[in-house]
Amino acid sequence: MTPVQDAVASALQSEHAAVYLYGLVEAYAAPTRKAEIATYAAEHRSQRDALARVLSATGAEVPAAAPAYTPPEPVTDPVSAAKVAAAVEDDAAAAHRNLLSQADGDGIRHLGVTGLGGAAVRGARWRAALGASPVTTPFPGIRT
């Protein structure tokens, strides 16, 4: 695979994980968050599908979702669910930032910006709900 295809595949894998883990988050989240979680999961599914289409169009193999994904910490209640959701968004932001760094055209760049921006906003909303401060970083997607 080319570096661009690798970056698209990596972003796709982060979206597969996000879709799966949002199912887990929903199972433990506060009832008032159910609609928000459904919206966020739909956004990840849309991004996943767009990335898969782009990768397929290049002739590269499209990685399938794993049977399961392990959350970064156990999910046992609404607070731990929100923490996992924030971590999911951090992972997605990092994958899409990497995609942007490898982008070789407007279509890939658009996917990277859409993915990074969406993950940054969703992650900030989860951190705000957790009472974290600050809720975001100056450059989302950069691992420290």
C-alpha positions as CSV (number, residue, x, y, z in Angstrom):
1,M,0.0,0.0,0.0
2,T,1.0,3.6,-0.6
3,P,1.4,6.0,2.4
4,V,-1.9,7.6,1.5
5,Q,-3.7,4.2,1.4
6,D,-2.1,3.3,4.7
7,A,-3.3,6.5,6.2
8,V,-6.8,6.0,4.8
9,A,-6.8,2.4,6.2
10,S,-5.7,3.6,9.6
11,A,-8.4,6.2,9.7
12,L,-10.9,3.5,8.6
13,Q,-9.8,1.2,11.4
14,S,-10.2,4.0,13.9
15,E,-13.8,4.5,12.6
16,H,-14.5,0.8,12.9
17,A,-13.4,1.0,16.5
18,A,-15.5,4.1,17.2
19,V,-18.6,2.5,15.8
20,Y,-18.1,-0.6,18.0
21,L,-17.2,1.3,21.1
22,Y,-20.1,3.8,20.8
23,G,-22.3,0.7,21.1
24,L,-20.7,-0.1,24.4
25,V,-20.8,3.6,25.5
26,E,-24.6,3.7,24.8
27,A,-25.2,0.6,27.0
28,Y,-23.8,2.4,30.0
29,A,-24.5,6.1,29.2
30,A,-27.0,8.3,31.0
31,P,-30.4,8.1,29.4
32,T,-30.2,11.8,28.5
33,R,-27.2,11.1,26.3
34,K,-28.9,8.4,24.1
35,A,-29.9,10.8,21.2
36,E,-26.4,12.4,21.2
37,I,-24.7,9.0,21.2
38,A,-26.9,7.9,18.3
39,T,-25.9,11.0,16.3
40,Y,-22.2,10.6,17.1
41,A,-22.3,6.9,16.1
42,A,-24.0,7.8,12.8
43,E,-21.3,10.4,12.1
44,H,-18.7,7.7,12.6
45,R,-20.5,5.2,10.4
46,S,-20.7,7.9,7.7
47,Q,-17.0,8.7,7.9
48,R,-16.2,4.9,8.0
49,D,-18.2,4.3,4.8
50,A,-16.7,7.3,3.0
51,L,-13.1,6.1,3.9
52,A,-14.0,2.5,2.8
53,R,-15.3,3.9,-0.6
54,V,-12.1,5.9,-1.1
55,L,-9.8,3.0,-0.3
56,S,-11.8,0.6,-2.5
57,A,-11.6,3.1,-5.4
58,T,-7.8,3.0,-5.2
59,G,-7.9,-0.8,-5.6
60,A,-6.5,-1.4,-2.1
61,E,-7.9,-4.0,0.2
62,V,-10.5,-2.5,2.6
63,P,-9.8,-3.7,6.2
64,A,-12.8,-5.3,7.8
65,A,-13.9,-4.4,11.3
66,A,-12.5,-6.6,14.0
67,P,-15.0,-8.8,15.9
68,A,-14.5,-6.7,19.0
69,Y,-12.5,-3.7,20.3
70,T,-11.2,-3.4,23.9
71,P,-12.0,0.0,25.5
72,P,-9.1,1.9,27.0
73,E,-10.7,1.4,30.4
74,P,-13.5,-0.7,31.8
75,V,-17.0,0.7,31.2
76,T,-19.2,0.3,34.2
77,D,-21.3,3.4,34.5
78,P,-22.1,6.7,32.8
79,V,-18.9,8.4,33.8
80,S,-16.6,5.6,32.6
81,A,-18.7,5.5,29.4
82,A,-18.1,9.2,28.8
83,K,-14.4,8.8,29.4
84,V,-14.2,6.0,26.8
85,A,-16.2,8.1,24.3
86,A,-13.7,11.0,24.8
87,A,-10.8,8.5,24.3
88,V,-12.5,7.2,21.1
89,E,-12.6,10.7,19.8
90,D,-9.0,11.3,20.6
91,D,-8.0,8.2,18.7
92,A,-10.2,9.2,15.7
93,A,-8.7,12.7,15.8
94,A,-5.1,11.3,15.7
95,A,-5.9,9.0,12.8
96,H,-7.5,11.8,10.8
97,R,-4.7,14.2,11.5
98,N,-2.3,11.5,10.2
99,L,-4.6,11.2,7.1
100,L,-4.3,15.0,6.6
101,S,-0.5,14.7,6.7
102,Q,-0.5,12.1,3.9
103,A,-3.3,13.6,1.8
104,D,-2.4,13.9,-1.9
105,G,-5.6,15.5,-3.1
106,D,-8.7,17.5,-2.2
107,G,-10.9,14.4,-1.7
108,I,-8.5,12.8,0.9
109,R,-7.9,16.2,2.5
110,H,-11.7,16.8,2.8
111,L,-12.1,13.4,4.5
112,G,-9.2,14.2,6.9
113,V,-10.6,17.6,7.8
114,T,-14.1,16.3,8.3
115,G,-12.9,13.4,10.5
116,L,-10.5,15.6,12.5
117,G,-13.0,18.4,13.0
118,G,-15.8,16.1,14.0
119,A,-13.7,14.1,16.4
120,A,-12.4,17.3,18.0
121,V,-15.9,18.7,18.5
122,R,-17.3,15.5,19.9
123,G,-14.3,14.9,22.1
124,A,-14.6,18.4,23.5
125,R,-18.3,17.9,24.2
126,W,-17.5,14.7,26.1
127,R,-14.7,16.3,28.1
128,A,-17.1,19.3,28.9
129,A,-19.7,16.8,30.2
130,L,-17.0,15.2,32.4
131,G,-16.1,18.6,33.8
132,A,-12.6,18.5,32.3
133,S,-10.6,21.7,31.7
134,P,-9.5,22.5,29.2
135,V,-12.0,20.6,27.0
136,T,-9.7,20.6,24.0
137,T,-6.2,21.3,22.9
138,P,-4.9,23.9,20.5
139,F,-4.1,21.2,18.0
140,P,-6.5,18.2,18.2
141,G,-5.1,14.9,17.1
142,I,-1.5,15.5,18.3
143,R,-0.6,12.9,20.9
144,T,1.3,14.2,23.9
